Amino acid sequence: MNLLLRIAAAGLAAGASAGFVLSRTTGLFGFSERGFQPAPKALLSVVAEVAVVVLVAVALHRDGFRWRAAARTEKMPS
């Protein structure tokens, strides 16, 4: 999977989570809600957004190990 696509997915999920938090605290453009209403859709939305961010972070972390290992093997003399 492309790195840019992963970062975009994490950014979109993080942005949706930020909007969710803002709409329940200070309000967002005059819109405000309280708690996890409408239930269970609000909770499912939060769980899905957090899952996306965590899965992308894990994937980027794992790929980082592969990229570093590949860089080390390229620098090693034959």
N, C-alpha and C positions, 0 to 999 in steps of 0.2 A: 504494500500500500504506500502511496506517495506521502512523503513527509508533509507537504503543504496541505494535503487533504486531512491528515491527522490533526494538524494544528488548527485547521478551520473547524473541524468537528468539535474539538475541545473548546475553542473560542465560542462557537455557537451555543454549546451546552452551558458554558460558564455565563454567557450573556443572558440566557434564559433564566438561569438560577438567580442572577443578580436582579433581573426584572421581577422575579417572584418575590425576592426578599424586599425590594423597594416597595412593591405594591402592598406588602403587609406591614411595613414600618412607617416610612415617611410619606408614602403615596407616590404615585408615578403619573405625572401630568394630570393631577386631579382625581385619579382613580385609586381607590384603596379598598382592600379586603381585610378581613380578620380571620386569623387561624388557618386551618386547612380546609376551608370551605371553597368550592364544593367538594365534599368528600365522596368517594375516595380518589377522585381525579387529581386533586392537588397533591396528595401524597404520592400517587403513582408518577406524576410529573417530576417531582423532586427526586424520587428514587431513580428514575430513568436518566435524568440529567447528571446526577452524581455518578451513576454507573458508567456513563459515557466518558466523563472526565477521568475517572479512575482507570478504565480500560485503555484509553489513549495514553495516559501517563505510563502505565505498565508496558505498553507496546513500544513507546519511545525509549523507555529505560532499557528494555531488552535489546532494541536495535542499537542503542548507544554502545552497549557492550560489543556487539558485532562490528560496528564501525571502528571502534578502538582496536579490536583484535585484528581487523583487516589492515588498519593503518600500521600496526606494529609489524605485521608480517611483510608489508611492502617495504618498510625501512630496513629490515634485517638483511644483511649481505648474504649472498648465496654461497 
